[in-house]
Amino acid sequence: MFFRLLLPAALLLLSLANLGMGSQVFQTMERKIGQNFAAVRVDRTKVGVAVAALGRANAHNFKNRLVNDQLKGVKGENLEGVAKYICSKLTLTPTHCTKVKNSLKMASLAGSSEAKMEEFSFEDGFKFVYGYIMTVKNSRGDVDVVYTIHQQELRLSASGETSGESSEESVETTHSTPTRSTRPFRTTRPSNTTRVFKPTTATPFDPGFTAEEMEAIKMHYSKYEALLRLKQENVIESISFV
């Protein structure tokens, strides 16, 4: 009789221990991602250069999105499906989708993986994707996944053109089952003064950015916006400037 009572109690303690270990693994991965972001440094002066350049180009329709997800216990046969889910949710390019798939496969084969996601594209506006995905094989042989990705989009238009300016900003946090919460943020929007527009035959939305301005937008402004939202969500404590 005593042993019959003891067995359920032992199983309960074992399950609680496994739960604690699982939580610790996620905390370790999240802490590592936070350390990666905290190590990023941006130039305050170049952020100012980028803001001024975007103001000249009548930047508008800002969309900011921070996705911070945890997926626990992904079975080996579901890795490809989960990779497709992540790519679809984040609207990633084929190159980054390949990174996601490889990260999940690497964890299954080697035990853990880490991949940096960074995208910068420019047509009649900018799209920035910046973040990290980490995976680890747990004690049951399944794969635990953590990823923190910031995305920003903005549009450019000619001086005097009606932009219909709006902004969308959200934070999404998923723990195994996708959920969503949306919170307002303070947006760092460039000033719209002294607008300059230089159309070319190559593209109807050529804002005439200099090489210095493009570098400032790509390497400093985009990362500053990501770090600002990460700081607001307590992923990092502060932003490091040079």
N, C-alpha and C positions, 0 to 999 in steps of 0.2 A: 504494500500500500504506500509506504514511504517513497519507494522508488518511482511509483506511478505519479506521485505529486512532484517529485524532484525533476523528472524529465521535462515537463512543460516549462518549469521555471528556468531550467538550463537553456532550453531552446529560445525562450524569451530573452534571456541575457545575451545569448549569442547573436540574435537578430538585432538587439540594441547596439551591440558592439560593432556589427557590420554597418549599421546605420551611421554610427559615429565616425567610423573610418571613411565611409562614403562622403560624409559632410566635410571631413578634414581634407579629402582629396580635392573637392571642389574649391574649398577655401584656399588651398595651396595653388591651384591653377589660377584662380582669380587674383591672388596676390602677385603671382608671377606676371600676369597680364598688366596689372596695375604698375608694377615695377618697370615694365617695358615702356609704358606710356610716360611714366614719371621721368624716364631718362631722356625723353625728347626735349630739345631746346629750340626755341624760336627767337628770331631777331625782332625786337620790338620796333626798330626803325623800318625794317622791311615789311612788317605787318602794316605800318602806316603808309608805306609806298603802295602796297596792294590795295588798301582801302581807298586811297585817293584815285587810283587807276580805275577801280570798279565803279566809283562814283562818277567819273567822267563818262564811263560806258553805260550809264543808266542801269546799273544792276538792279534787278527786282525779282519778284516771285521766289523769294528764298524758301527753301524746304530743308529742314534739318531733322535728322532721325538718328537716334542712338539706340542700338539693339544690344541687349546684354542677356544672353541666353545660356541656360544649362540644360543639357540633355543627358539623362542618366540611363545606363544599362542598354545601350543600343546593341541589338543582336547582330552577329556577323552577316546574316542573310538580309538584314535591313540597312546595311551601311550605304549602299548605293541609293536607296530610296530616301534616306535621311539627307544625304549629300544633295540630292535633287530638291528636297524641301528647303534646305538652307539657301541654295542658289536661287530658287524661285522667290523666297521670302525677301532676300536682299537684292534681287534683280542683278546678280553678278554677271560679269563678262565670262565668256568661255574659258579664258585663261585662269580667272579666279575660281571658277567651278572646278577646274582640274586640280587646283591647289586644295580645295575642300575635299574632294574625293581622295586625293593622295594622302591627306592628313588622316582621314578616317582609316584608310587601308594600312598606313604606316603604324598606327596605334595597334591595330589588330595583329600586325606581323612583328613589330619591334617593341611594343609595350607603351610607347608614348610618341607624341609628335607636337610640333609647334610651327605655325606658318603665319607670316605677316601678309596682310591684305592691304594693298595700296594701289589706288587707281586714280588717274587724273585724265579727264577727257574734255575737249573743247570743240563745240560747234557754234550754235548761236547762244551758247551759255556754257557754264562749267558744271561738271559733275565730279565730286570728290568722294572716294571711298577709302577709309583708313581704319585699320584695326588688326586684331589677332584672333586666331583660332587655335585652341589647344585641345589635345585628346590624350587619354590614357586608358590602358586596359585595366579593368578592375579584377578583383579576386575571383569573380565568376567567369572571367574570360570575355565579358561584354565590354563595350567601349563607352566611357563617359566623355562628354564633349562640353567645352565652354568656349564661347566666342563673344567678343565685344567689338562691335563695328559701328563706326560713325559714318553717316552719309550726308552729303550736302549737295543741293542743286540750286542754281540760280540762273536767271535769264538776263540777256543783254538786249538793248534795243537802241534805235537811233534817237538822237536828241530831238525832243519835241514829239516823239511817238508816244501814244497812249499805252502805258504798260499794264494798267489794271493791277497794280502792285498788291501782292498779298504775301503772307508767310505761313508756313506750316512747320511746326516743331513738335516732336514727340519722342518719348522714351518707351521702349518696349523691353520687358523683362519676362523671360520664359524659364520656368523650372520644370523640365520634363514634358509638361503639357503646355502648348502655346497659349499664352495669355497676353493681354495688352493693356497698358495704361498710358494715358496721354496727359502731359503736364505742360503748362506754358513756360517759356523761357525768355530771358532777355536776349534779343538778337543784336549782334554787332553788324549793323548795316552801314555800308559806305555812304558818305554824303553824296547827294545828287547835284552838287554845284559844279560849275565849269565843265559841262558835258562836251565831249569831243567825239565825233563819229567820222570815221574814214572808210567808206565802203570801197571795195575792190571788186573786180570781176570774178575773183576766186570764191568769195563768200559775201552774201549781202549783209552779214553781221560782223564785219571786221572792225574791232574797236580801236585798232592802231596801237596796241600795247607794245612797249619796247621789250627787249630781251630781259632787262632788269625787272620790269614790272611782271612779266610772265613768271620769272623765277621766284619773285616775291609772293605771287599768288599761289603758285604750286607748292613751294617748299615751306612757306611760313604762314600765310593767311589761312590756308586750308587746314593745316595742322593746329594752328591757334584755335580755330573754331571747334575742332574736335576736342582739344584739351580743355577748352572752356566748359563744354558740356560734361566731359568726364569729371571735372572738378565739381560741378554742380551736383553730380550724382555720387560724389564721394568715392569715385574710383581712384582718383589721385588727390593729394592734399593741396598741391599748388602747381603753377605753371612756371617752368624754368625759362628765363630769358637770357640772351647773350648780348 
